Amino acid sequence: MEQLKRTICRLSLGLLVIYVLTLRFDIRPVRASSSIYIRADGRIDPLTANITTTDQSTYIFTGNNYEEIIVERDNIVVDGAGYALQGAGPFHYSKGICLSSRSNVTIKNMEIKAFTIGVWLNHSSHSIIQSNIITESILAIKQVNMSSNNSVCENKITGNDYGIELSHSSNNTINENTITENSGRGIRILNWSSNNIISGNIITKNEWLGVGIGYYSNHSSVSGNKIADNGYGVMIALWSSNNTFYENDITDNWGGFFLGGCSNNIIYHNNFIGNAQHVVNETSDDVNFWDDGYPSGGNYWSDYEERYPDAVEINDSGIWDTPYVICKSNQDNYPLMKPQNPLFGDMNYDFRIDMKDIGVAALALGSHPTHPRWDNQADINQDGRVDMKDLVLIASNFGKTSLD
């Protein structure tokens, strides 16, 4: 009987160990079965990888690759030549391209898909991520640990959980990318990441957020972006200050601009159009600046005339005489009467050319400067009369939006 008890005890203990080990295995990320290396001495390892080089400076894909690529060499170009770099799925933990303590590496012309992180830069600098398609990953591009002076440009980032993230990384440029239809954020700058430039991007249809800056991230510039149809268009929060936002189209988002726990940021010459709420200000005591003074002006607000029907223009300046009040501590002192850089022929300033614009111009058809129906804006070719030539010019852009 005693022997039987000991046997049962050992069996139970063995089953328990197997169970615990199985649990440990289940929660660990599954890594790719192998990796491709571009070694410090210029070798490609393994030689069976679909990559070739003739000078150990430029590495060109010769077909699709299915393992993560770890770059150990500086001053090189990795050109996908239109081929794919594909992982086993975002939950099989891997990084598509891994740059750790690297300098002057260019990654271009490839489709990167189905990784946990598409491109990972750790303590890397002066590198370029250009003209790639990054999709089906948890995070498309991540820069961490003092990665600086890098450029992320002309990429299409779509269908990921998150787009681009910078953490503890400064002096980087994110420009002319299309960042769309990601389920979380488009761009996020956080954790003492400063002096970054975000410009000329199309940032649309990201479910939660277009652009976010937070956690002590200061002195960055966000300009010339098309930020539309996101949850929140822009979010700045958590002790981030002295960032500048200008000449952005912030349109048709649920919340155009969210502020929470931040101050001394400058927001001017932006177009706020068609957002369910133009500004969501969580902490009304924090002061930010919403104009560039007179006569430069502030922002264009599509609901301005509805809110301030008695406002008039200041001395032919294109600026309204009544401030646009955001909350008790924030207001645009010099709101603009017209959008910045409107579409050619956009008569009603809604950033799309449709029958409404042709209808507005048609109301002035046949008029001239002394005519009671004269509308200088409808005189598209500026010949001193509104005629069919002007309507044809508007119609030539029919269907276009600010995102085209």
C-alpha positions as a Markdown table, in Angstrom:
| # | Residue | x | y | z |
|---|---|---|---|---|
| 1 | Met | 0.0 | 0.0 | 0.0 |
| 2 | Glu | 2.8 | 2.4 | 0.9 |
| 3 | Gln | 4.6 | 1.6 | -2.4 |
| 4 | Leu | 1.3 | 2.4 | -4.3 |
| 5 | Lys | 1.0 | 5.8 | -2.5 |
| 6 | Arg | 4.6 | 6.7 | -3.5 |
| 7 | Thr | 3.9 | 5.7 | -7.1 |
| 8 | Ile | 0.7 | 7.8 | -7.2 |
| 9 | Cys | 2.5 | 10.8 | -5.6 |
| 10 | Arg | 5.4 | 10.6 | -8.2 |
| 11 | Leu | 2.9 | 10.3 | -11.1 |
| 12 | Ser | 0.9 | 13.3 | -9.8 |
| 13 | Leu | 4.1 | 15.4 | -9.4 |
| 14 | Gly | 5.2 | 14.4 | -12.9 |
| 15 | Leu | 1.9 | 15.5 | -14.4 |
| 16 | Leu | 2.0 | 18.7 | -12.5 |
| 17 | Val | 5.5 | 19.5 | -13.9 |
| 18 | Ile | 4.4 | 18.7 | -17.4 |
| 19 | Tyr | 1.3 | 21.0 | -16.9 |
| 20 | Val | 3.4 | 23.9 | -15.7 |
| 21 | Leu | 6.0 | 23.5 | -18.5 |
| 22 | Thr | 3.1 | 23.4 | -21.0 |
| 23 | Leu | 1.7 | 26.6 | -19.5 |
| 24 | Arg | 5.2 | 28.3 | -19.8 |
| 25 | Phe | 5.5 | 27.2 | -23.4 |
| 26 | Asp | 2.0 | 28.5 | -24.3 |
| 27 | Ile | 2.7 | 32.0 | -23.1 |
| 28 | Arg | 6.1 | 32.5 | -24.7 |
| 29 | Pro | 6.1 | 34.2 | -28.1 |
| 30 | Val | 6.9 | 31.8 | -31.0 |
| 31 | Arg | 9.9 | 33.0 | -32.9 |
| 32 | Ala | 10.6 | 32.4 | -36.5 |
| 33 | Ser | 12.3 | 29.1 | -37.1 |
| 34 | Ser | 15.4 | 30.9 | -38.5 |
| 35 | Ser | 16.7 | 34.3 | -39.5 |
| 36 | Ile | 18.5 | 35.8 | -42.4 |
| 37 | Tyr | 21.6 | 37.8 | -41.5 |
| 38 | Ile | 23.6 | 40.4 | -43.3 |
| 39 | Arg | 26.7 | 40.0 | -41.4 |
| 40 | Ala | 29.2 | 42.7 | -40.3 |
| 41 | Asp | 31.7 | 41.4 | -42.8 |
| 42 | Gly | 29.2 | 41.7 | -45.7 |
| 43 | Arg | 28.2 | 38.0 | -46.0 |
| 44 | Ile | 24.6 | 36.9 | -46.5 |
| 45 | Asp | 23.8 | 34.1 | -44.0 |
| 46 | Pro | 22.4 | 31.6 | -45.1 |
| 47 | Leu | 23.5 | 31.7 | -48.7 |
| 48 | Thr | 20.1 | 30.2 | -49.7 |
| 49 | Ala | 18.3 | 33.5 | -48.9 |
| 50 | Asn | 16.7 | 35.2 | -51.9 |
| 51 | Ile | 19.2 | 38.1 | -51.6 |
| 52 | Thr | 22.2 | 38.9 | -53.6 |
| 53 | Thr | 25.0 | 41.5 | -53.6 |
| 54 | Thr | 27.9 | 42.2 | -55.8 |
| 55 | Asp | 29.6 | 44.9 | -53.8 |
| 56 | Gln | 28.5 | 44.2 | -50.2 |
| 57 | Ser | 27.0 | 47.7 | -50.1 |
| 58 | Thr | 23.7 | 47.1 | -52.0 |
| 59 | Tyr | 21.7 | 43.9 | -51.2 |
| 60 | Ile | 18.8 | 43.1 | -53.6 |
| 61 | Phe | 16.0 | 40.6 | -53.2 |
| 62 | Thr | 15.8 | 38.0 | -56.0 |
| 63 | Gly | 12.5 | 36.6 | -54.7 |
| 64 | Asn | 10.3 | 36.6 | -51.7 |
| 65 | Asn | 11.8 | 35.9 | -48.2 |
| 66 | Tyr | 10.0 | 34.3 | -45.3 |
| 67 | Glu | 12.3 | 34.9 | -42.3 |
| 68 | Glu | 13.2 | 38.0 | -40.4 |
| 69 | Ile | 16.3 | 39.9 | -41.6 |
| 70 | Ile | 18.9 | 41.0 | -39.0 |
| 71 | Val | 21.3 | 43.6 | -40.3 |
| 72 | Glu | 24.7 | 43.6 | -38.7 |
| 73 | Arg | 26.4 | 45.9 | -41.2 |
| 74 | Asp | 26.4 | 49.7 | -41.5 |
| 75 | Asn | 26.3 | 51.9 | -44.7 |
| 76 | Ile | 24.3 | 49.5 | -46.8 |
| 77 | Val | 21.1 | 49.5 | -48.9 |
| 78 | Val | 18.6 | 46.6 | -48.7 |
| 79 | Asp | 16.4 | 46.8 | -51.8 |
| 80 | Gly | 13.4 | 44.5 | -51.9 |
| 81 | Ala | 13.0 | 45.1 | -55.7 |
| 82 | Gly | 9.2 | 44.7 | -55.3 |
| 83 | Tyr | 9.4 | 41.3 | -53.6 |
| 84 | Ala | 7.9 | 40.4 | -50.2 |
| 85 | Leu | 9.3 | 39.8 | -46.8 |
| 86 | Gln | 6.7 | 37.8 | -45.0 |
| 87 | Gly | 6.5 | 36.4 | -41.5 |
| 88 | Ala | 4.5 | 33.6 | -40.0 |
| 89 | Gly | 1.8 | 36.0 | -38.6 |
| 90 | Pro | 1.9 | 38.8 | -36.1 |
| 91 | Phe | 1.5 | 36.6 | -33.0 |
| 92 | His | 4.5 | 34.4 | -34.0 |
| 93 | Tyr | 6.9 | 36.9 | -32.4 |
| 94 | Ser | 9.4 | 38.3 | -34.9 |
| 95 | Lys | 10.6 | 41.5 | -36.5 |
| 96 | Gly | 10.7 | 41.8 | -40.3 |
| 97 | Ile | 13.8 | 44.0 | -40.4 |
| 98 | Cys | 15.9 | 44.4 | -37.3 |
| 99 | Leu | 18.4 | 47.2 | -37.0 |
| 100 | Ser | 20.2 | 47.3 | -33.7 |
| 101 | Ser | 23.0 | 49.9 | -33.1 |
| 102 | Arg | 23.2 | 50.4 | -36.9 |
| 103 | Ser | 23.9 | 53.6 | -38.9 |
| 104 | Asn | 23.2 | 54.6 | -42.5 |
| 105 | Val | 21.1 | 51.7 | -43.6 |
| 106 | Thr | 18.4 | 52.1 | -46.2 |
| 107 | Ile | 15.4 | 49.7 | -46.4 |
| 108 | Lys | 13.3 | 50.2 | -49.5 |
| 109 | Asn | 11.0 | 48.8 | -52.2 |
| 110 | Met | 9.6 | 45.7 | -50.4 |
| 111 | Glu | 6.3 | 44.5 | -49.0 |
| 112 | Ile | 6.7 | 43.7 | -45.3 |
| 113 | Lys | 3.8 | 41.7 | -43.9 |
| 114 | Ala | 2.7 | 39.4 | -41.0 |
| 115 | Phe | 5.3 | 40.2 | -38.4 |
| 116 | Thr | 4.9 | 41.4 | -34.8 |
| 117 | Ile | 7.0 | 44.5 | -35.8 |
| 118 | Gly | 7.6 | 45.2 | -39.4 |
| 119 | Val | 10.7 | 47.3 | -39.1 |
| 120 | Trp | 12.5 | 47.7 | -35.7 |
| 121 | Leu | 15.2 | 50.3 | -35.1 |
| 122 | Asn | 17.0 | 50.1 | -31.7 |
| 123 | His | 19.7 | 52.8 | -31.0 |
| 124 | Ser | 20.1 | 53.2 | -34.7 |
| 125 | Ser | 20.7 | 56.5 | -36.7 |
| 126 | His | 20.9 | 58.1 | -40.1 |
| 127 | Ser | 18.8 | 55.3 | -41.7 |
| 128 | Ile | 16.0 | 55.5 | -44.2 |
| 129 | Ile | 12.9 | 53.4 | -44.4 |
| 130 | Gln | 11.4 | 54.3 | -47.9 |
| 131 | Ser | 8.8 | 53.2 | -50.4 |
| 132 | Asn | 7.7 | 50.0 | -48.6 |
| 133 | Ile | 4.3 | 48.5 | -48.1 |
| 134 | Ile | 3.9 | 47.4 | -44.5 |
| 135 | Thr | 0.8 | 45.4 | -43.6 |
| 136 | Glu | -0.8 | 42.7 | -41.4 |
| 137 | Ser | 1.5 | 43.4 | -38.5 |
| 138 | Ile | 0.9 | 44.5 | -34.9 |
| 139 | Leu | 3.2 | 47.5 | -35.3 |
| 140 | Ala | 4.6 | 48.6 | -38.7 |
| 141 | Ile | 7.6 | 50.6 | -37.6 |
| 142 | Lys | 9.1 | 51.1 | -34.2 |
| 143 | Gln | 12.1 | 53.3 | -33.2 |
| 144 | Val | 13.4 | 53.0 | -29.7 |
| 145 | Asn | 16.3 | 53.6 | -27.4 |
| 146 | Met | 17.7 | 56.9 | -28.8 |
| 147 | Ser | 17.2 | 56.1 | -32.4 |
| 148 | Ser | 17.8 | 59.5 | -34.1 |
| 149 | Asn | 18.2 | 61.3 | -37.4 |
| 150 | Asn | 16.2 | 58.6 | -39.3 |
| 151 | Ser | 13.8 | 59.1 | -42.1 |
| 152 | Val | 10.5 | 57.2 | -42.7 |
| 153 | Cys | 9.2 | 58.3 | -46.0 |
| 154 | Glu | 6.9 | 57.4 | -48.9 |
| 155 | Asn | 5.7 | 54.2 | -47.3 |
| 156 | Lys | 2.2 | 52.7 | -47.4 |
| 157 | Ile | 1.3 | 51.5 | -43.9 |
| 158 | Thr | -2.1 | 49.9 | -43.9 |
| 159 | Gly | -4.0 | 47.0 | -42.2 |
| 160 | Asn | -1.9 | 46.9 | -39.1 |
| 161 | Asp | -2.8 | 47.3 | -35.5 |
| 162 | Tyr | -0.5 | 50.3 | -35.2 |
| 163 | Gly | 1.4 | 52.4 | -37.7 |
| 164 | Ile | 4.6 | 54.2 | -36.6 |
| 165 | Glu | 5.8 | 54.6 | -33.0 |
| 166 | Leu | 8.8 | 56.5 | -31.6 |
| 167 | Ser | 9.9 | 56.0 | -28.0 |
| 168 | His | 12.9 | 57.7 | -26.5 |
| 169 | Ser | 13.9 | 58.8 | -30.0 |
| 170 | Ser | 14.5 | 62.3 | -31.3 |
| 171 | Asn | 15.4 | 64.3 | -34.4 |
| 172 | Asn | 13.6 | 61.9 | -36.8 |
| 173 | Thr | 11.5 | 62.7 | -39.9 |
| 174 | Ile | 8.2 | 61.0 | -40.9 |
| 175 | Asn | 7.1 | 62.4 | -44.2 |
| 176 | Glu | 5.0 | 61.7 | -47.3 |
| 177 | Asn | 3.7 | 58.3 | -46.0 |
| 178 | Thr | 0.1 | 57.0 | -46.5 |
| 179 | Ile | -1.0 | 55.7 | -43.1 |
| 180 | Thr | -4.5 | 54.3 | -43.4 |
| 181 | Glu | -7.0 | 51.8 | -42.1 |
| 182 | Asn | -5.0 | 50.7 | -39.1 |
| 183 | Ser | -7.0 | 49.4 | -36.1 |
| 184 | Gly | -5.3 | 51.6 | -33.5 |
| 185 | Arg | -3.0 | 54.6 | -34.0 |
| 186 | Gly | -1.5 | 56.0 | -37.1 |
| 187 | Ile | 1.6 | 57.7 | -35.6 |
| 188 | Arg | 2.6 | 57.9 | -31.9 |
| 189 | Ile | 5.5 | 59.9 | -30.5 |
| 190 | Leu | 6.1 | 59.2 | -26.8 |
| 191 | Asn | 8.5 | 58.9 | -23.9 |
| 192 | Trp | 10.8 | 61.9 | -24.1 |
| 193 | Ser | 10.9 | 61.9 | -27.9 |
| 194 | Ser | 11.6 | 65.4 | -29.1 |
| 195 | Asn | 12.4 | 67.5 | -32.2 |
| 196 | Asn | 10.7 | 65.1 | -34.6 |
| 197 | Ile | 9.1 | 66.3 | -37.9 |
| 198 | Ile | 5.8 | 64.8 | -39.1 |
| 199 | Ser | 4.9 | 66.4 | -42.5 |
| 200 | Gly | 3.1 | 65.8 | -45.7 |
| 201 | Asn | 1.5 | 62.5 | -44.7 |
| 202 | Ile | -2.0 | 61.2 | -45.6 |
| 203 | Ile | -3.3 | 59.8 | -42.3 |
| 204 | Thr | -6.9 | 58.4 | -42.7 |
| 205 | Lys | -9.3 | 55.9 | -41.4 |
| 206 | Asn | -7.3 | 54.8 | -38.4 |
| 207 | Glu | -9.9 | 53.6 | -35.9 |
| 208 | Trp | -8.6 | 55.2 | -32.8 |
| 209 | Leu | -6.1 | 58.0 | -33.6 |
| 210 | Gly | -4.3 | 59.7 | -36.4 |
| 211 | Val | -1.3 | 61.4 | -34.7 |
| 212 | Gly | -0.5 | 61.3 | -31.0 |
| 213 | Ile | 2.3 | 63.0 | -28.9 |
| 214 | Gly | 2.7 | 62.3 | -25.2 |
| 215 | Tyr | 4.7 | 61.5 | -22.2 |
| 216 | Tyr | 7.2 | 64.5 | -22.0 |
| 217 | Ser | 7.7 | 64.7 | -25.8 |
| 218 | Asn | 8.4 | 68.2 | -26.8 |
| 219 | His | 9.5 | 70.6 | -29.6 |
| 220 | Ser | 8.2 | 68.5 | -32.5 |
| 221 | Ser | 6.6 | 69.9 | -35.7 |
| 222 | Val | 3.4 | 68.5 | -37.3 |
| 223 | Ser | 2.6 | 70.2 | -40.6 |
| 224 | Gly | 1.0 | 69.8 | -44.0 |
| 225 | Asn | -0.7 | 66.5 | -43.2 |
| 226 | Lys | -4.1 | 65.3 | -44.4 |
| 227 | Ile | -5.7 | 63.9 | -41.2 |
| 228 | Ala | -9.2 | 62.6 | -41.9 |
| 229 | Asp | -11.8 | 60.0 | -40.9 |
| 230 | Asn | -10.0 | 58.9 | -37.8 |
| 231 | Gly | -11.3 | 58.4 | -34.3 |
| 232 | Tyr | -9.3 | 61.3 | -33.0 |
| 233 | Gly | -7.4 | 63.3 | -35.6 |
| 234 | Val | -4.6 | 64.6 | -33.3 |
| 235 | Met | -3.9 | 63.9 | -29.6 |
| 236 | Ile | -1.4 | 65.7 | -27.5 |
| 237 | Ala | -1.3 | 64.8 | -23.8 |
| 238 | Leu | 0.7 | 64.0 | -20.7 |
| 239 | Trp | 3.1 | 66.7 | -20.1 |
| 240 | Ser | 4.1 | 67.4 | -23.7 |
| 241 | Ser | 4.8 | 71.0 | -24.6 |
| 242 | Asn | 6.2 | 73.4 | -27.2 |
| 243 | Asn | 5.0 | 71.3 | -30.1 |
| 244 | Thr | 3.8 | 73.1 | -33.3 |
| 245 | Phe | 0.9 | 72.1 | -35.5 |
| 246 | Tyr | 0.3 | 74.1 | -38.6 |
| 247 | Glu | -1.1 | 73.8 | -42.1 |
| 248 | Asn | -2.8 | 70.5 | -41.5 |
| 249 | Asp | -6.2 | 69.5 | -42.9 |
| 250 | Ile | -8.1 | 68.0 | -39.9 |
| 251 | Thr | -11.3 | 66.8 | -41.4 |
| 252 | Asp | -14.2 | 64.5 | -40.7 |
| 253 | Asn | -12.7 | 62.9 | -37.6 |
| 254 | Trp | -14.9 | 62.1 | -34.5 |
| 255 | Gly | -12.6 | 64.4 | -32.5 |
| 256 | Gly | -10.4 | 66.8 | -34.5 |
| 257 | Phe | -7.9 | 67.6 | -31.7 |
| 258 | Phe | -7.7 | 66.1 | -28.2 |
| 259 | Leu | -5.7 | 67.8 | -25.5 |
| 260 | Gly | -5.1 | 66.4 | -22.0 |
| 261 | Gly | -2.5 | 67.5 | -19.5 |
| 262 | Cys | -0.3 | 69.6 | -21.9 |
| 263 | Ser | 0.5 | 73.2 | -22.4 |
| 264 | Asn | 2.4 | 75.8 | -24.5 |
| 265 | Asn | 1.7 | 74.0 | -27.8 |
| 266 | Ile | 1.1 | 76.2 | -30.8 |
| 267 | Ile | -1.8 | 75.4 | -33.2 |
| 268 | Tyr | -2.3 | 77.7 | -36.2 |
| 269 | His | -3.2 | 77.8 | -40.0 |
| 270 | Asn | -5.0 | 74.4 | -39.7 |
| 271 | Asn | -8.3 | 73.6 | -41.4 |
| 272 | Phe | -10.8 | 72.2 | -38.9 |
| 273 | Ile | -13.7 | 70.9 | -41.1 |
| 274 | Gly | -16.5 | 68.6 | -40.5 |
| 275 | Asn | -15.3 | 67.0 | -37.3 |
| 276 | Ala | -18.0 | 65.8 | -34.9 |
| 277 | Gln | -16.1 | 67.9 | -32.3 |
| 278 | His | -13.3 | 70.1 | -33.5 |
| 279 | Val | -11.5 | 70.2 | -30.1 |
| 280 | Val | -11.8 | 67.9 | -27.1 |
| 281 | Asn | -10.0 | 69.6 | -24.2 |
| 282 | Glu | -9.8 | 67.3 | -21.1 |
| 283 | Thr | -8.1 | 69.8 | -18.8 |
| 284 | Ser | -9.4 | 73.3 | -19.5 |
| 285 | Asp | -6.8 | 75.0 | -17.2 |
| 286 | Asp | -3.9 | 74.1 | -19.5 |
| 287 | Val | -3.1 | 76.9 | -21.9 |
| 288 | Asn | -2.1 | 76.3 | -25.5 |
| 289 | Phe | -1.9 | 78.9 | -28.3 |
| 290 | Trp | -4.3 | 78.7 | -31.2 |
| 291 | Asp | -3.1 | 81.5 | -33.5 |
| 292 | Asp | 0.0 | 83.1 | -34.9 |
| 293 | Gly | -1.0 | 86.6 | -34.0 |
| 294 | Tyr | -2.3 | 89.4 | -36.3 |
| 295 | Pro | -2.2 | 89.6 | -39.3 |
| 296 | Ser | -0.9 | 86.0 | -39.7 |
| 297 | Gly | -4.0 | 84.6 | -38.1 |
| 298 | Gly | -5.2 | 81.4 | -36.5 |
| 299 | Asn | -7.2 | 78.4 | -37.9 |
| 300 | Tyr | -10.2 | 77.9 | -40.1 |
| 301 | Trp | -13.2 | 76.5 | -38.3 |
| 302 | Ser | -16.0 | 75.2 | -40.4 |
| 303 | Asp | -18.7 | 75.9 | -37.7 |
| 304 | Tyr | -17.5 | 79.5 | -37.1 |
| 305 | Glu | -20.3 | 81.4 | -38.9 |
| 306 | Glu | -22.9 | 79.2 | -37.2 |
| 307 | Arg | -21.4 | 80.0 | -33.8 |
| 308 | Tyr | -20.7 | 83.7 | -34.4 |
| 309 | Pro | -23.3 | 84.9 | -37.0 |
| 310 | Asp | -22.6 | 88.6 | -36.2 |
| 311 | Ala | -18.8 | 88.5 | -36.7 |
| 312 | Val | -17.3 | 90.7 | -39.4 |
| 313 | Glu | -14.0 | 90.8 | -41.2 |
| 314 | Ile | -11.1 | 92.9 | -39.8 |
| 315 | Asn | -9.9 | 95.4 | -42.3 |
| 316 | Asp | -10.0 | 93.1 | -45.4 |
| 317 | Ser | -7.5 | 90.9 | -43.6 |
| 318 | Gly | -9.4 | 87.6 | -44.1 |
| 319 | Ile | -9.7 | 87.3 | -40.3 |
| 320 | Trp | -12.9 | 87.4 | -38.2 |
| 321 | Asp | -13.2 | 90.0 | -35.5 |
| 322 | Thr | -14.6 | 87.6 | -32.9 |
| 323 | Pro | -12.3 | 85.0 | -31.2 |
| 324 | Tyr | -13.2 | 81.3 | -31.5 |
| 325 | Val | -13.6 | 80.1 | -27.9 |
| 326 | Ile | -12.5 | 76.6 | -27.2 |
| 327 | Cys | -12.7 | 76.7 | -23.4 |
| 328 | Lys | -12.1 | 79.2 | -20.6 |
| 329 | Ser | -8.3 | 79.1 | -21.0 |
| 330 | Asn | -8.0 | 78.6 | -24.8 |
| 331 | Gln | -9.2 | 80.5 | -27.8 |
| 332 | Asp | -8.3 | 81.3 | -31.3 |
| 333 | Asn | -8.0 | 85.1 | -31.3 |
| 334 | Tyr | -7.7 | 85.5 | -35.0 |
| 335 | Pro | -9.8 | 82.8 | -36.8 |
| 336 | Leu | -9.5 | 82.6 | -40.5 |
| 337 | Met | -12.4 | 83.3 | -42.8 |
| 338 | Lys | -11.3 | 80.8 | -45.5 |
| 339 | Pro | -9.4 | 77.5 | -45.4 |
| 340 | Gln | -5.7 | 77.4 | -46.0 |
| 341 | Asn | -4.8 | 76.0 | -49.4 |
| 342 | Pro | -8.3 | 75.1 | -50.6 |
| 343 | Leu | -8.9 | 72.8 | -53.5 |
| 344 | Phe | -9.1 | 74.5 | -56.9 |
| 345 | Gly | -12.8 | 75.2 | -57.4 |
| 346 | Asp | -13.9 | 74.3 | -53.8 |
| 347 | Met | -16.6 | 76.9 | -53.5 |
| 348 | Asn | -18.0 | 75.9 | -50.1 |
| 349 | Tyr | -14.7 | 74.9 | -48.5 |
| 350 | Asp | -15.6 | 71.3 | -47.7 |
| 351 | Phe | -12.4 | 69.8 | -49.3 |
| 352 | Arg | -14.3 | 68.0 | -52.1 |
| 353 | Ile | -15.5 | 69.1 | -55.5 |
| 354 | Asp | -19.1 | 68.1 | -56.2 |
| 355 | Met | -22.4 | 69.5 | -57.4 |
| 356 | Lys | -22.6 | 71.9 | -54.5 |
| 357 | Asp | -19.6 | 73.8 | -55.8 |
| 358 | Ile | -20.9 | 74.0 | -59.3 |
| 359 | Gly | -24.3 | 75.2 | -57.9 |
| 360 | Val | -22.6 | 78.0 | -55.9 |
| 361 | Ala | -20.7 | 79.1 | -58.9 |
| 362 | Ala | -23.8 | 78.9 | -61.1 |
| 363 | Leu | -25.5 | 81.4 | -58.9 |
| 364 | Ala | -23.0 | 84.0 | -60.1 |
| 365 | Leu | -23.2 | 82.9 | -63.8 |
| 366 | Gly | -23.2 | 85.9 | -66.1 |
| 367 | Ser | -22.0 | 88.4 | -63.5 |
| 368 | His | -19.2 | 90.9 | -63.4 |
| 369 | Pro | -17.6 | 93.0 | -60.6 |
| 370 | Thr | -20.4 | 95.6 | -60.5 |
| 371 | His | -23.2 | 93.0 | -60.8 |
| 372 | Pro | -25.3 | 92.3 | -57.7 |
| 373 | Arg | -24.7 | 88.5 | -58.0 |
| 374 | Trp | -20.9 | 89.0 | -58.5 |
| 375 | Asp | -18.8 | 86.4 | -56.6 |
| 376 | Asn | -15.1 | 86.9 | -57.1 |
| 377 | Gln | -14.4 | 83.3 | -55.9 |
| 378 | Ala | -16.5 | 82.0 | -58.8 |
| 379 | Asp | -14.3 | 83.8 | -61.3 |
| 380 | Ile | -12.0 | 80.8 | -61.5 |
| 381 | Asn | -9.8 | 82.1 | -64.3 |
| 382 | Gln | -9.9 | 85.7 | -63.0 |
| 383 | Asp | -10.9 | 87.3 | -66.3 |
| 384 | Gly | -13.5 | 89.6 | -64.6 |
| 385 | Arg | -16.6 | 87.6 | -65.5 |
| 386 | Val | -18.3 | 84.4 | -64.4 |
| 387 | Asp | -19.2 | 82.3 | -67.4 |
| 388 | Met | -19.2 | 78.7 | -68.6 |
| 389 | Lys | -15.4 | 78.7 | -68.7 |
| 390 | Asp | -15.3 | 79.0 | -64.9 |
| 391 | Leu | -17.9 | 76.2 | -64.5 |
| 392 | Val | -15.9 | 73.9 | -66.8 |
| 393 | Leu | -12.8 | 74.6 | -64.7 |
| 394 | Ile | -14.6 | 73.5 | -61.6 |
| 395 | Ala | -16.1 | 70.5 | -63.3 |
| 396 | Ser | -12.6 | 69.4 | -64.4 |
| 397 | Asn | -11.8 | 68.7 | -60.8 |
| 398 | Phe | -15.2 | 67.0 | -60.1 |
| 399 | Gly | -15.0 | 64.2 | -57.5 |
| 400 | Lys | -11.6 | 65.2 | -56.2 |
| 401 | Thr | -10.9 | 65.6 | -52.4 |
| 402 | Ser | -8.1 | 67.0 | -50.4 |
| 403 | Leu | -6.7 | 63.5 | -50.0 |
| 404 | Asp | -6.2 | 63.0 | -53.8 |
